[in-house]
Amino acid sequence: MPIHIFVDPVARNITVSPTLANYRAGDVVQWEAIGGTSLTLSFVKDGTPFNGPAVSAAAATGKAESRITSGVSGRHYRYSLTTTIWGKNYQITGCPEIVVL
């Protein structure tokens, strides 16, 4: 299940769908900032289910992915994200969330 990030350019509202996403250890989590040219996700406050505290998109894309490490389960991980969509910068701090079942 990919996680999509949308922006309403008029209202400058940013939406992450799903806001709460359920995965299992070993799953690959994919994010896509629709119309995006950059995307960085930071897992700091609650720790990370990945090998590091940040996941970044490939250069000049709004697509990122990372595999959940083995041995991680029963935890919730909130993250912040920074993205550039349609040439404007957006940021969400502290929410959305990944749940590793």
N, C-alpha and C positions, 0 to 999 in steps of 0.2 A: 504494500500500500504506500504509494508516494505521498509526501506531504507537500501541498501547494501553497505558495505565498502569492496573494493577489493584492493589487493596489487600485483604489479608486482615485485616479489622478486629479479629479476635480475637488473632491472632499479631502484628499490626502489621507484617507483611511487605509490601513493595511490589515489584511485578514490572513490567518494561517488556518488551513483546513487539511486534516482535522486538527483542532486545538489540542486535543488529548489523543495520542496515538499509542496503541498497544503493540508490542513486539516481544520476541523471545530471544534469548542469547543465541548468537550465531546469525541472526537475521541481518540483512543489509537494509539500512534506512536511507531513503532517497528523498531529497528536497528539491523543489524547483520553484524559483522565483519567476513567475510568468512575466516575460518582457525584461528580465533582469540581465545585468552584465557583471554583477558581482554578488556574492553571498558568503557571509561568514556566520557560523553558529558557535556560540560559546557556552560551555557547560562548566560553571565555576561554583556556584553556591551549593548545589546538591551533589557535586561530584559528576563523574562522566561514565556512561556505559561503553565508551570507546577507548582507544589506546591513548588518547590525549584530550586536553580540555577544549580543543577547538576543531571544527570541521569547516573546510573552505571549499568553495567552488573552483573548478578549473578556470584558468585565465579567460576573461571576457565572456564568461557564461554565468547563468544564474542557477546552475545545477551542481549539487554536491551529494556525496554519499559516503557512508562509512558502515562497517560491520560492527555489531554489538559483540563485545568480547565474551568468551565463555566464562561461566561461573558467576554471571551477573543475573540476578532474578529477584523478584519481589520488591523492586524499588521504583520510585518515581524520580525523574530527572527533569527539572525545569531548565530552560535555556533561553538565552537572549539571541537575537539575530540582528545583523546589519546587512542591508542590501541596497543596491542601486537598481531602480526600475524606471524605465522610460526617462533615464537621465537624471533622476532625483534620488537623493539618499533618504533611506528610511531606517528606523530602528525600533525594535521591541525589546524591552528589558524584563526578564523574570517570568515570562509566560510566552509561549506554550510549554507543553510537557510531553515527555516520552515515558511510558510505563513499560518496564520489562517484567513480563509475567513469569 
